[in-house]
Amino acid sequence: MLKTRVLTAVVALALFLAALLLLPWGAWVMVCALILGVAAWEWGGLVRLAAAGRCAWTACVVALFLAPSFVNVPGARGWYAPPWAYYAAAFFWVVLAPLWMWRRPGAAHRLVLLAVGAAVLVPAFAALVDLRRDGWPVLLAVLAIVWVSDTAAYFVGRRFGRRKLAPAISPGKTWEGVAGALAAVALYALAWASLGSPASMPVALDGTRSAAPWIVPVLLALAVAGMIGDLFESLIKRQAGVKDSGTILPGHGGVLDRIDALLAMLPLAVLAFTR
């Protein structure tokens, strides 16, 4: 299983990096729309929509994502999505999602889950567009937060994991894995701060590019947000009675299984790293 996971991850990462590095702005938006469509289709499956309903809902979600493309000038400075979309997503992940997981209500009404799906999917994919405006190094550095966190959590949790983080939601996750993930992200943040320069560092919280004083706590907060996103998607899958959101990625499941942490982290990263 590990060999399959690694092979799938390598191929997917190679394709993603090729798109990120080589495609112009408009083509990048279309790639994001395509991945979003697959993720939305899988979310519709978790909500148990029929095929026709899944198609209609997926089309609506992709249309919401593409709408700013018709009113914004490609490549222009500013927000791709309206700022309130990111603030709303941040409120959901910082307040509502933890409350939802703490209370663990029964299966929510289908319309509620569909609204939540749109609210978490569209801002996350819009963030992929906004973060690329400052150049691919910024987006790649932000994505690496989750990659570093997930990798460290997996191996540290597998070797040292004893105490369950949220056994009722995701029995495989441990507090030791969380500690390993945060330690790895802290080291990544220190390396980022020490190696960065005014030309390569993302914009800091105060609007400047001198991010060293902020980078460690900000990256740790983003890593925690990613963990919340991972747990929340696990809860939705558990309530839907499935192990994976799909089967498109061998060894990983569906697209949602691969981007669950990014759904929470990316909108917050836009608020932290763009003006």
Buried (B, 14 or more C-beta within 10 A) or exposed (E): EEEEBEEBBEEBEEEBEEBBEEBEBEEBBEBBBEBBBBBBBBBBBBBEBEEEBBEEBBEBBBEBBBBBBEEBEEEEEEBBBEEEBBBBBBEBBBEBBBEBBEEEEEEBEEEEBBEBBBBBBBBBBBBBBBBBBBEBBBBBBBBBBBBBBBBBBBBBBBEEBEEBBBEEBBEBBBBBBBBBBBEBBBEBBBEBBEEBEEEBBBBBBEEEBBBBEBBBEBBBBBBBBBBBBBBBBBBBBBBBEBEBBBEBBEEBBBBBBBBBBBBBBBBBBBBBBBE
